[in-house]
């Protein structure tokens, strides 16, 4: 009999989650700037920036592929 983990791995891949510290590292932005980019009232608001996922009380993370996609879009936009 196949165990649940093996079955799950065959059908889907688990998204990687990034804590704020890693998002800061990958983007080169400060934590303040990141939270400003998520705040609709801020002049730094960026509707294209990935929204964090609440993991538990006081703990959030970002989906790695969404952060990577945002960075790729920024790189692509510089050529235009």
PyMOL commands that place a pseudoatom at each C-alpha (Angstrom):
pseudoatom trace, name=CA, resn=UNK, resi=1, chain=A, elem=C, hetatm=0, pos=[0.000, 0.000, 0.000]
pseudoatom trace, name=CA, resn=UNK, resi=2, chain=A, elem=C, hetatm=0, pos=[1.257, 3.450, -0.932]
pseudoatom trace, name=CA, resn=UNK, resi=3, chain=A, elem=C, hetatm=0, pos=[1.667, 5.903, 1.935]
pseudoatom trace, name=CA, resn=UNK, resi=4, chain=A, elem=C, hetatm=0, pos=[0.008, 9.332, 1.906]
pseudoatom trace, name=CA, resn=UNK, resi=5, chain=A, elem=C, hetatm=0, pos=[3.248, 11.290, 1.522]
pseudoatom trace, name=CA, resn=UNK, resi=6, chain=A, elem=C, hetatm=0, pos=[4.290, 9.384, -1.587]
pseudoatom trace, name=CA, resn=UNK, resi=7, chain=A, elem=C, hetatm=0, pos=[0.848, 9.806, -3.121]
pseudoatom trace, name=CA, resn=UNK, resi=8, chain=A, elem=C, hetatm=0, pos=[0.799, 13.531, -2.346]
pseudoatom trace, name=CA, resn=UNK, resi=9, chain=A, elem=C, hetatm=0, pos=[4.264, 14.045, -3.820]
pseudoatom trace, name=CA, resn=UNK, resi=10, chain=A, elem=C, hetatm=0, pos=[3.218, 12.404, -7.085]
pseudoatom trace, name=CA, resn=UNK, resi=11, chain=A, elem=C, hetatm=0, pos=[0.129, 14.576, -7.532]
pseudoatom trace, name=CA, resn=UNK, resi=12, chain=A, elem=C, hetatm=0, pos=[1.196, 17.984, -6.300]
pseudoatom trace, name=CA, resn=UNK, resi=13, chain=A, elem=C, hetatm=0, pos=[4.267, 19.829, -5.207]
pseudoatom trace, name=CA, resn=UNK, resi=14, chain=A, elem=C, hetatm=0, pos=[4.211, 21.713, -1.946]
pseudoatom trace, name=CA, resn=UNK, resi=15, chain=A, elem=C, hetatm=0, pos=[4.766, 25.455, -2.413]
pseudoatom trace, name=CA, resn=UNK, resi=16, chain=A, elem=C, hetatm=0, pos=[7.846, 26.810, -0.667]
pseudoatom trace, name=CA, resn=UNK, resi=17, chain=A, elem=C, hetatm=0, pos=[7.184, 29.543, 1.862]
pseudoatom trace, name=CA, resn=UNK, resi=18, chain=A, elem=C, hetatm=0, pos=[9.564, 32.430, 2.593]
pseudoatom trace, name=CA, resn=UNK, resi=19, chain=A, elem=C, hetatm=0, pos=[9.675, 34.243, 5.923]
pseudoatom trace, name=CA, resn=UNK, resi=20, chain=A, elem=C, hetatm=0, pos=[10.034, 38.026, 5.833]
pseudoatom trace, name=CA, resn=UNK, resi=21, chain=A, elem=C, hetatm=0, pos=[13.802, 37.829, 6.351]
pseudoatom trace, name=CA, resn=UNK, resi=22, chain=A, elem=C, hetatm=0, pos=[14.203, 35.825, 3.121]
pseudoatom trace, name=CA, resn=UNK, resi=23, chain=A, elem=C, hetatm=0, pos=[11.853, 38.113, 1.176]
pseudoatom trace, name=CA, resn=UNK, resi=24, chain=A, elem=C, hetatm=0, pos=[14.018, 41.034, 2.323]
pseudoatom trace, name=CA, resn=UNK, resi=25, chain=A, elem=C, hetatm=0, pos=[17.120, 39.145, 1.152]
pseudoatom trace, name=CA, resn=UNK, resi=26, chain=A, elem=C, hetatm=0, pos=[15.714, 38.151, -2.269]
pseudoatom trace, name=CA, resn=UNK, resi=27, chain=A, elem=C, hetatm=0, pos=[14.150, 41.514, -3.109]
pseudoatom trace, name=CA, resn=UNK, resi=28, chain=A, elem=C, hetatm=0, pos=[16.727, 43.841, -1.586]
pseudoatom trace, name=CA, resn=UNK, resi=29, chain=A, elem=C, hetatm=0, pos=[13.869, 45.763, 0.038]
pseudoatom trace, name=CA, resn=UNK, resi=30, chain=A, elem=C, hetatm=0, pos=[13.573, 46.584, 3.729]
pseudoatom trace, name=CA, resn=UNK, resi=31, chain=A, elem=C, hetatm=0, pos=[10.809, 45.047, 5.817]
pseudoatom trace, name=CA, resn=UNK, resi=32, chain=A, elem=C, hetatm=0, pos=[9.282, 48.521, 6.189]
pseudoatom trace, name=CA, resn=UNK, resi=33, chain=A, elem=C, hetatm=0, pos=[9.171, 48.972, 2.418]
pseudoatom trace, name=CA, resn=UNK, resi=34, chain=A, elem=C, hetatm=0, pos=[7.620, 45.527, 1.950]
pseudoatom trace, name=CA, resn=UNK, resi=35, chain=A, elem=C, hetatm=0, pos=[4.825, 46.271, 4.404]
pseudoatom trace, name=CA, resn=UNK, resi=36, chain=A, elem=C, hetatm=0, pos=[4.341, 49.736, 2.860]
pseudoatom trace, name=CA, resn=UNK, resi=37, chain=A, elem=C, hetatm=0, pos=[3.960, 48.082, -0.545]
pseudoatom trace, name=CA, resn=UNK, resi=38, chain=A, elem=C, hetatm=0, pos=[1.144, 45.980, 0.915]
pseudoatom trace, name=CA, resn=UNK, resi=39, chain=A, elem=C, hetatm=0, pos=[-0.615, 48.955, 2.552]
pseudoatom trace, name=CA, resn=UNK, resi=40, chain=A, elem=C, hetatm=0, pos=[-3.216, 50.503, 0.232]
pseudoatom trace, name=CA, resn=UNK, resi=41, chain=A, elem=C, hetatm=0, pos=[-2.935, 53.788, 2.157]
pseudoatom trace, name=CA, resn=UNK, resi=42, chain=A, elem=C, hetatm=0, pos=[0.819, 54.065, 1.567]
pseudoatom trace, name=CA, resn=UNK, resi=43, chain=A, elem=C, hetatm=0, pos=[2.374, 56.035, -1.280]
pseudoatom trace, name=CA, resn=UNK, resi=44, chain=A, elem=C, hetatm=0, pos=[4.613, 52.981, -1.778]
pseudoatom trace, name=CA, resn=UNK, resi=45, chain=A, elem=C, hetatm=0, pos=[1.626, 50.664, -2.341]
pseudoatom trace, name=CA, resn=UNK, resi=46, chain=A, elem=C, hetatm=0, pos=[2.218, 48.153, -5.145]
pseudoatom trace, name=CA, resn=UNK, resi=47, chain=A, elem=C, hetatm=0, pos=[-0.803, 46.062, -6.102]
pseudoatom trace, name=CA, resn=UNK, resi=48, chain=A, elem=C, hetatm=0, pos=[1.499, 43.629, -7.930]
pseudoatom trace, name=CA, resn=UNK, resi=49, chain=A, elem=C, hetatm=0, pos=[3.515, 42.714, -4.837]
pseudoatom trace, name=CA, resn=UNK, resi=50, chain=A, elem=C, hetatm=0, pos=[2.594, 39.266, -3.451]
pseudoatom trace, name=CA, resn=UNK, resi=51, chain=A, elem=C, hetatm=0, pos=[0.361, 39.224, -0.393]
pseudoatom trace, name=CA, resn=UNK, resi=52, chain=A, elem=C, hetatm=0, pos=[1.665, 37.339, 2.612]
pseudoatom trace, name=CA, resn=UNK, resi=53, chain=A, elem=C, hetatm=0, pos=[0.013, 34.173, 3.941]
pseudoatom trace, name=CA, resn=UNK, resi=54, chain=A, elem=C, hetatm=0, pos=[-0.906, 34.089, 7.623]
pseudoatom trace, name=CA, resn=UNK, resi=55, chain=A, elem=C, hetatm=0, pos=[0.542, 30.873, 9.035]
pseudoatom trace, name=CA, resn=UNK, resi=56, chain=A, elem=C, hetatm=0, pos=[-0.373, 31.435, 12.668]
pseudoatom trace, name=CA, resn=UNK, resi=57, chain=A, elem=C, hetatm=0, pos=[-0.854, 34.266, 15.121]
pseudoatom trace, name=CA, resn=UNK, resi=58, chain=A, elem=C, hetatm=0, pos=[2.065, 36.616, 14.572]
pseudoatom trace, name=CA, resn=UNK, resi=59, chain=A, elem=C, hetatm=0, pos=[3.615, 34.499, 11.801]
pseudoatom trace, name=CA, resn=UNK, resi=60, chain=A, elem=C, hetatm=0, pos=[3.393, 35.187, 8.065]
pseudoatom trace, name=CA, resn=UNK, resi=61, chain=A, elem=C, hetatm=0, pos=[5.285, 34.032, 4.996]
pseudoatom trace, name=CA, resn=UNK, resi=62, chain=A, elem=C, hetatm=0, pos=[5.238, 34.576, 1.252]
pseudoatom trace, name=CA, resn=UNK, resi=63, chain=A, elem=C, hetatm=0, pos=[4.877, 31.967, -1.493]
pseudoatom trace, name=CA, resn=UNK, resi=64, chain=A, elem=C, hetatm=0, pos=[8.336, 31.698, -3.053]
pseudoatom trace, name=CA, resn=UNK, resi=65, chain=A, elem=C, hetatm=0, pos=[7.064, 31.326, -6.628]
pseudoatom trace, name=CA, resn=UNK, resi=66, chain=A, elem=C, hetatm=0, pos=[4.968, 34.503, -6.273]
pseudoatom trace, name=CA, resn=UNK, resi=67, chain=A, elem=C, hetatm=0, pos=[7.970, 36.498, -5.041]
pseudoatom trace, name=CA, resn=UNK, resi=68, chain=A, elem=C, hetatm=0, pos=[10.102, 35.083, -7.869]
pseudoatom trace, name=CA, resn=UNK, resi=69, chain=A, elem=C, hetatm=0, pos=[7.403, 35.991, -10.417]
pseudoatom trace, name=CA, resn=UNK, resi=70, chain=A, elem=C, hetatm=0, pos=[7.231, 39.559, -9.051]
pseudoatom trace, name=CA, resn=UNK, resi=71, chain=A, elem=C, hetatm=0, pos=[11.020, 39.906, -9.365]
pseudoatom trace, name=CA, resn=UNK, resi=72, chain=A, elem=C, hetatm=0, pos=[10.956, 38.469, -12.915]
pseudoatom trace, name=CA, resn=UNK, resi=73, chain=A, elem=C, hetatm=0, pos=[8.265, 40.991, -13.894]
pseudoatom trace, name=CA, resn=UNK, resi=74, chain=A, elem=C, hetatm=0, pos=[10.362, 43.855, -12.503]
pseudoatom trace, name=CA, resn=UNK, resi=75, chain=A, elem=C, hetatm=0, pos=[13.357, 42.668, -14.528]
pseudoatom trace, name=CA, resn=UNK, resi=76, chain=A, elem=C, hetatm=0, pos=[11.260, 42.326, -17.692]
pseudoatom trace, name=CA, resn=UNK, resi=77, chain=A, elem=C, hetatm=0, pos=[9.730, 45.792, -17.209]
pseudoatom trace, name=CA, resn=UNK, resi=78, chain=A, elem=C, hetatm=0, pos=[13.113, 47.527, -17.240]
pseudoatom trace, name=CA, resn=UNK, resi=79, chain=A, elem=C, hetatm=0, pos=[13.582, 46.657, -20.914]
pseudoatom trace, name=CA, resn=UNK, resi=80, chain=A, elem=C, hetatm=0, pos=[10.478, 48.603, -21.940]
for i in range(1, 80): cmd.bond("trace and resi %d" % i, "trace and resi %d" % (i + 1))
show_as sticks, trace
zoom trace
